Amino acid sequence: MVTTYAEAIDFIHGRMVWKKTPTFDRMDALLDALGNPQNTIKGIHITGTNGKGSTTAYLRDILINSGLSVGTYTSPFITKFNERISVNGEMISDTELLELVQQIEPFVIAMDASESEGGPTEFEVITAMMFLYFATHPVDIVIIEVGIGGLFDSTNVFTPILSIITSVGYDHMHVLGNSLTAIAQQKAAIIKPHVPVIYGGHADDEAGTVIKATAHQLNVPFWSFDDMTITLEKGQNIWHEAFNWTLKDDILSMINSRHLTDLEVNMLGKYQVENASLAILAFYYLTSIDFVTFNETVLFNSLKGTHWPGRFETLQIKPRIVIDGAHNVAAINGLQELFKRKFNQVDKITVIFAALADKEFAKMANELAQIPNVELIATEFIGPGKRTVVNEDEVAIQVNQPIKTASNWQDALKIAAKTTTENGFILLTGSLYFVSEVRAYFAEKNKYFG
């Protein structure tokens, strides 16, 4: 029997990480034993290759500042495991997490003994804990992130009031498939009858075609970056609201009947403005169904104040040390675009790169090597559980130009600091787990490099 917080964490991480089983049998059995807490949740379901966390953060802050209580379920955590289940941006306490594990443990043990395939996986256990928590600690709305894909993701067992698909790119191909069409089919599976869906891409791209077709098949409203006419119904009144937005130097102007212009976002990158756009549209939809009251000041202030750890986050000013959890090729491309557009005058940019071995690390590293005035250093970090971190020498072999290597990221940072001026720029990226480790080290040790 689990009796301490440490034992609770060990219990969670002691579960099998993943099983390729295309059913919800284990998840359904566990939730049924818990009284089906997912049926009490009023939530928003969000999937996508990149941008889930940032979109969640933007929407969370808008709704909190509108006076609502907002729960979130996110992954992975950056500083502490408890972050994965949060209320109004605050992680649940150690005591609450322990109580959740104590409630769920007997059912998991029973399933271990009775199920032919064994009991629930780690993510199934955590997801069940989340549903149980928000059933017993009600909030106005819960924003629930998918773990991987959508089709048979453990979160895909409840009916939300809105679905959001942020982007579709190549990631987790061993699970989701090797084409954008196949990956989009997995993510489009979160779309439910009678539940509108917002897509953070274009309706006529490869993924958008799949997602729009799924929405139309289920006869639900579909909105994307180029298909922005929303049909709203209140009683007998039906009207259409058309959106048009422009983007210039990370400043968003969103033109509709409210003429929202010059919306600033705190987080850098064109992709962050796109994530903010999804949150704005979600907010607008929620106001149209009278779930929340529209307030322009709240919207402006929320977007400007939103912060999400590990997303182009500055840890030190001089020399500037930044972490960014760009964990796939699409995210790396976003970083590359940001550096070329906003930091092309920097004399030298040192990028310290570390990634998991099951990622497209060669493509990621070669893209980083194309940043102007860059010095690339490949390195390693401890890594999460049983997943393997790619060796820095293997990265160096795959990069189409000479790069430096270091056996651990602390040594890599010391190498970078020796050749970086006070006004220089050091970026650590390649894995969210990597930047989590770096961030925790800086926070706990109050370290300074330079």
Long-range contacts (C-beta under 8 A, 24 or more apart in sequence): 1-102, 1-105, 2-98, 2-101, 2-102, 2-105, 4-98, 5-94, 5-95, 5-97, 5-98, 8-97, 8-98, 8-100, 8-101, 8-102, 9-81, 9-97, 11-101, 11-105, 12-81, 12-101, 12-122, 12-125, 12-126, 13-122, 13-385, 15-108, 15-119, 15-120, 15-121, 15-122, 15-124, 15-125, 16-118, 16-121, 16-122, 17-121, 17-122, 17-123, 17-385, 17-386, 17-387, 18-121, 18-122, 18-123, 18-175, 19-117, 19-118, 19-121, 20-175, 21-117, 21-152, 22-151, 22-152, 23-152, 24-152, 24-154, 24-156, 24-157, 26-111, 26-115, 26-117, 26-119, 26-120, 26-121, 26-124, 27-120, 27-124, 27-127, 27-128, 27-154, 27-157, 28-157, 29-111, 29-115, 30-104, 30-107, 30-108, 30-111, 30-119, 30-120, 30-124, 30-125, 30-128, 31-128, 31-131, 31-157, 33-107, 33-110, 33-111, 34-103, 34-104, 34-107, 34-128, 34-131, 34-132, 35-135, 37-128, 37-131, 37-132, 37-134, 37-135, 37-136, 38-131, 38-135, 38-157, 38-158, 39-158, 40-134, 40-135, 40-138, 41-131, 41-134, 41-135, 41-142, 41-144, 41-158, 42-140, 42-141, 42-142, 42-161, 43-141, 43-142, 43-143, 43-144, 43-158, 43-160, 43-161, 44-141, 44-142, 44-143, 44-144, 44-160, 44-161, 44-162, 44-163, 44-164, 44-282, 45-144, 45-146, 45-155, 45-156, 45-158, 45-160, 45-162, 45-163, 45-164, 45-190, 46-143, 46-144, 46-145, 46-146, 46-163, 46-164, 46-165, 46-166, 47-145, 47-146, 47-149, 47-150, 47-153, 47-163, 47-164, 47-165, 47-166, 47-187, 47-190, 48-146, 48-164, 48-165, 48-166, 48-167, 48-168, 48-187, 48-200, 49-166, 49-167, 49-168, 49-169, 49-170, 49-171, 49-183, 49-328, 49-330, 50-166, 50-167, 50-169, 50-171, 50-271, 50-328, 50-330, 50-331, 50-334, 51-166, 51-167, 51-200, 51-271, 51-274, 51-275, 51-278, 52-145, 52-146, 52-166, 53-145, 53-308, 53-311, 54-267, 54-271, 54-272, 54-275, 54-276, 54-306, 54-308, 54-311, 55-164, 55-166, 55-200, 55-275, 55-276, 55-278, 55-279, 56-143, 56-145, 57-306, 57-307, 57-308, 58-265, 58-275, 58-276, 58-278, 58-279, 58-280, 58-302, 58-303, 58-306, 59-143, 59-278, 59-279, 59-282, 59-283, 60-88, 60-89, 60-143, 61-89, 61-302, 61-303, 61-305, 61-306, 62-279, 62-280, 62-283, 62-298, 62-299, 62-302, 62-303, 63-140, 63-141, 63-283, 63-286, 63-292, 64-88, 64-89, 64-302, 65-298, 65-301, 65-302, 66-292, 66-293, 66-295, 66-298, 67-292, 68-139, 68-140, 68-141, 68-292, 69-139, 69-140, 69-141, 70-139, 70-140, 70-141, 70-142, 70-143, 71-133, 71-134, 71-137, 71-139, 71-141, 71-142, 71-143, 72-142, 72-143, 72-144, 72-145, 73-127, 73-130, 73-142, 73-143, 73-144, 73-145, 73-155, 74-145, 75-123, 75-126, 75-145, 75-147, 76-384, 76-432, 76-433, 76-436, 77-436, 78-309, 78-310, 78-432, 78-435, 78-436, 78-439, 79-309, 79-436, 79-439, 79-440, 79-443, 84-126, 84-130, 85-129, 85-130, 85-133, 87-137, 87-139, 92-133, 96-133, 96-137, 97-129, 100-129, 100-132, 100-133, 101-129, 103-132, 104-128, 104-129, 104-132, 121-154, 123-147, 123-154, 124-154, 127-154, 127-155, 128-154, 131-158, 141-291, 146-187, 146-190, 148-172, 148-175, 148-176, 149-175, 149-176, 149-183, 149-186, 149-187, 149-189, 150-186, 150-187, 150-188, 150-189, 150-190, 151-185, 151-186, 151-189, 152-189, 153-190, 156-189, 156-190, 159-192, 159-195, 160-192, 160-195, 161-195, 161-289, 161-291, 162-195, 162-196, 162-197, 162-198, 162-282, 162-285, 162-286, 163-190, 163-191, 163-192, 163-195, 163-196, 163-197, 163-198, 164-197, 164-198, 164-199, 164-200, 164-278, 164-282, 165-190, 165-197, 165-198, 165-199, 165-200, 165-201, 165-211, 166-200, 166-275, 166-278, 167-200, 167-201, 167-271, 167-274, 167-330, 168-201, 168-207, 168-211, 169-328, 169-329, 169-330, 170-328, 170-329, 170-330, 170-360, 171-327, 171-328, 171-330, 171-359, 174-358, 179-206, 180-206, 180-207, 181-206, 181-207, 181-210, 183-207, 184-208, 184-209, 184-210, 184-211, 185-210, 185-214, 187-211, 188-214, 188-215, 189-214, 191-215, 191-218, 191-220, 192-218, 192-220, 193-218, 193-219, 193-220, 194-220, 195-220, 196-220, 196-221, 196-222, 196-223, 196-285, 197-221, 197-222, 197-223, 198-223, 198-224, 198-278, 198-281, 198-282, 198-285, 199-223, 199-224, 199-225, 200-224, 200-225, 200-274, 200-275, 200-277, 200-278, 201-225, 202-226, 203-227, 223-281, 225-274, 225-277, 228-281, 230-284, 230-285, 230-288, 232-288, 234-288, 234-290, 241-284, 241-288, 243-281, 245-277, 247-273, 252-276, 252-277, 254-280, 256-284, 258-294, 258-296, 260-296, 260-299, 263-299, 263-300, 263-303, 264-300, 264-303, 264-304, 265-303, 265-304, 265-306, 266-303, 266-304, 266-305, 266-306, 266-307, 267-306, 267-307, 267-308, 267-311, 267-312, 268-312, 268-338, 268-342, 269-312, 269-334, 269-335, 269-337, 269-338, 270-334, 270-337, 270-338, 270-341, 271-331, 271-334, 272-311, 272-312, 276-303, 276-306, 279-303, 309-439, 310-432, 310-435, 310-436, 310-439, 312-338, 313-435, 313-439, 315-438, 315-439, 315-442, 316-442, 316-448, 316-449, 316-450, 318-422, 318-423, 318-450, 319-417, 319-420, 319-421, 319-422, 319-423, 319-424, 319-425, 319-426, 319-449, 319-450, 320-423, 320-424, 320-425, 320-426, 321-413, 321-426, 321-427, 321-428, 321-449, 322-425, 322-426, 322-427, 322-428, 323-427, 323-428, 323-429, 323-435, 323-438, 323-439, 324-427, 324-428, 324-429, 324-435, 325-429, 325-431, 325-432, 325-434, 325-435, 325-436, 326-364, 326-429, 326-430, 327-355, 327-356, 327-359, 327-430, 327-431, 327-432, 328-359, 328-360, 328-364, 329-360, 329-363, 329-364, 329-367, 332-363, 332-364, 332-367, 332-368, 332-429, 333-367, 335-368, 335-371, 335-427, 335-429, 336-367, 336-368, 336-370, 336-371, 339-371, 339-372, 339-374, 340-371, 340-372, 343-425, 344-372, 346-373, 346-424, 346-425, 347-373, 347-421, 347-423, 347-424, 348-373, 348-374, 348-375, 348-419, 348-420, 348-421, 348-424, 348-425, 349-373, 349-374, 349-375, 349-424, 349-425, 349-426, 349-427, 350-374, 350-375, 350-376, 350-377, 350-416, 350-419, 350-420, 350-424, 350-425, 350-426, 350-427, 351-375, 351-376, 351-377, 351-426, 351-427, 351-428, 351-429, 352-377, 352-379, 352-409, 352-412, 352-413, 352-416, 352-426, 352-427, 352-428, 352-429, 353-377, 353-378, 353-379, 353-395, 353-429, 353-430, 354-378, 354-379, 354-380, 354-381, 354-389, 354-390, 354-392, 354-409, 354-428, 354-430, 354-431, 354-434, 355-389, 355-390, 355-395, 355-430, 355-431, 355-434, 356-383, 356-387, 356-388, 356-389, 356-390, 356-431, 356-433, 357-387, 357-388, 357-389, 357-390, 358-387, 358-388, 359-390, 359-430, 359-431, 361-390, 361-394, 361-395, 361-398, 361-430, 362-395, 362-398, 362-399, 364-430, 365-395, 365-398, 365-399, 365-403, 366-398, 366-399, 366-400, 368-429, 369-399, 369-400, 369-401, 369-403, 375-403, 375-404, 375-416, 375-419, 376-403, 376-404, 377-403, 377-404, 377-405, 377-406, 377-412, 377-415, 377-416, 378-403, 378-404, 378-405, 378-406, 379-405, 379-406, 379-407, 379-408, 379-409, 379-411, 379-412, 380-407, 380-408, 380-409, 381-408, 381-409, 381-431, 381-433, 381-434, 381-437, 381-438, 382-437, 383-433, 384-433, 387-433, 389-431, 409-434, 409-437, 409-438, 410-441, 413-449, 414-449, 416-449, 417-449, 417-450, 420-450, 422-450
